[in-house]
Amino acid sequence: DTAALSPEVKDPEYLVNQAKCSEQAERYEDMAKTMKSLVETVVEKKTGSESTEQKNQSSRSLSTEERNLLSVAYKNVVGARRSSWRVISSLGLKASDECKKTLITDYKKTIETELEDICKEVLALLTDYLIVGGSDEEDKDDKDVESNVFFLKMKGDYY
């Protein structure tokens, strides 16, 4: 963990710039952590016990740019794990002795657990913060609908 990725940083503009820097440096785990922090900072959590007066004070939806940064971050984090899993699986098919096969099987399980944890994390963000539920919100504009479709597709990708 670096000071630049400090959980105390709550300035949305700073977090977006940090995510962009992480993307340029191809540090997608840092980018995902930053985007998670941004979502938790600017978007109102869908569940909770806050009173109606406390809600919507500074809450907003993600911009198109922020949505795309979130998607790119998690896509690359998951993509790297999937690539690792494929390599390890291939090695497992070629392994001749039991010691190597056991090592490879254990390592493959580790990667699978990491993948599952990452998917659960992004699904929780989508469910708890980003996907707007139900038809009870009839006054949604096109941007809200577009965002919701984007996040529902993302949910399908990680489910």
C-alpha positions in Angstrom: 0.0 0.0 0.0 1.3 3.4 -0.9 0.5 6.7 0.7 -1.0 7.8 -2.6 -3.7 5.1 -2.2 -4.5 6.1 1.4 -8.1 5.2 2.3 -8.3 8.6 4.0 -8.3 10.3 0.6 -11.9 11.1 -0.3 -11.6 13.8 -2.9 -13.3 12.4 -6.1 -11.1 14.4 -8.5 -8.0 13.1 -6.8 -9.3 9.6 -6.9 -10.1 9.8 -10.6 -6.6 11.1 -11.3 -5.0 8.4 -9.2 -7.0 5.8 -11.1 -5.8 7.2 -14.4 -2.2 7.2 -13.2 -2.6 3.6 -12.1 -4.0 2.7 -15.5 -1.1 4.3 -17.3 1.3 2.5 -15.1 -0.6 -0.8 -15.7 -1.1 -1.2 -11.9 -4.7 -2.4 -12.2 -5.0 -3.6 -8.6 -4.2 -0.1 -7.4 -6.7 1.2 -10.0 -9.4 -1.1 -8.7 -8.7 -0.2 -5.1 -8.9 3.5 -6.0 -12.1 3.1 -8.0 -13.7 1.1 -5.1 -12.8 4.0 -2.8 -14.4 6.5 -5.3 -17.6 4.5 -5.5 -17.8 4.2 -1.7 -17.1 8.0 -1.4 -19.5 9.5 -4.0 -22.3 7.0 -4.3 -24.9 6.5 -1.6 -25.0 2.9 -0.4 -28.4 1.3 -1.2 -28.6 -0.5 2.2 -28.1 1.0 5.6 -29.8 2.8 8.4 -29.3 6.4 7.5 -32.3 8.7 7.9 -33.8 10.3 4.8 -32.4 13.7 5.9 -28.8 12.3 5.8 -29.2 10.8 2.3 -28.4 12.5 -0.9 -26.3 15.3 0.7 -23.3 14.7 -1.5 -24.3 11.5 -3.2 -24.2 11.2 -7.0 -24.0 8.6 -9.7 -20.7 7.9 -11.5 -19.9 9.8 -14.6 -19.3 7.9 -17.9 -15.5 8.3 -17.4 -15.7 7.0 -13.9 -17.8 4.0 -15.0 -15.3 3.2 -17.7 -12.4 3.5 -15.2 -14.1 1.1 -12.8 -14.8 -1.4 -15.6 -11.2 -1.3 -17.0 -9.8 -1.7 -13.5 -11.7 -4.9 -12.6 -11.5 -6.3 -16.2 -7.7 -6.1 -16.1 -7.4 -7.5 -12.5 -9.7 -10.4 -13.4 -8.0 -10.9 -16.8 -4.6 -11.2 -15.2 -5.9 -13.9 -12.8 -7.6 -15.8 -15.7 -4.4 -15.7 -17.7 -2.5 -17.1 -14.7 -5.1 -19.8 -14.2 -4.8 -20.9 -17.9 -1.0 -21.1 -17.7 -1.1 -23.1 -14.5 -3.8 -25.4 -15.9 -1.6 -26.0 -18.9 1.3 -26.8 -16.7 -0.8 -29.2 -14.8 -1.6 -31.2 -17.9 2.1 -31.5 -18.7 3.3 -32.3 -15.1 4.6 -35.8 -14.8 5.4 -36.3 -11.1 2.9 -36.2 -8.3 4.8 -33.5 -6.3 4.5 -31.1 -9.2 0.8 -32.0 -9.8 0.0 -31.3 -6.2 1.9 -28.0 -6.2 0.1 -26.9 -9.4 -3.3 -28.0 -8.1 -2.8 -26.0 -4.9 -1.6 -23.0 -6.8 -4.6 -23.2 -9.1 -6.9 -23.3 -6.1 -5.2 -20.1 -4.8 -5.8 -18.3 -8.1 -9.4 -19.5 -8.2 -10.0 -18.2 -4.6 -8.5 -14.8 -5.6 -10.7 -14.7 -8.7 -13.8 -15.5 -6.6 -12.9 -12.8 -4.1 -12.4 -10.2 -6.8 -15.7 -11.1 -8.4 -17.5 -10.9 -5.0 -15.9 -7.5 -4.4 -17.1 -6.0 -7.7 -20.5 -7.6 -7.4 -20.9 -6.1 -3.9 -20.0 -2.6 -5.3 -22.5 -3.0 -8.1 -25.3 -4.4 -5.9 -24.7 -2.1 -2.8 -24.0 1.1 -4.6 -24.4 1.2 -8.4 -27.4 -0.8 -9.7 -30.7 1.1 -9.2 -33.5 -1.3 -8.5 -37.1 -1.6 -9.6 -39.5 0.5 -11.6 -40.5 2.7 -8.6 -38.1 5.3 -9.9 -40.1 6.5 -12.9 -38.3 9.9 -13.2 -35.0 8.4 -14.3 -33.4 10.1 -17.2 -31.6 8.4 -20.1 -28.2 8.7 -18.4 -29.5 6.8 -15.4 -30.9 4.1 -17.6 -27.7 3.9 -19.6 -25.7 3.6 -16.3 -28.0 1.0 -15.0 -27.7 -1.1 -18.2 -23.9 -0.7 -18.0 -23.8 -1.9 -14.4 -26.2 -4.8 -15.0 -24.0 -6.0 -17.9 -21.0 -5.7 -15.6 -22.8 -7.7 -13.0 -23.4 -10.4 -15.6 -19.7 -10.4 -16.5 -18.6 -11.1 -12.9 -21.4 -13.4 -11.7 
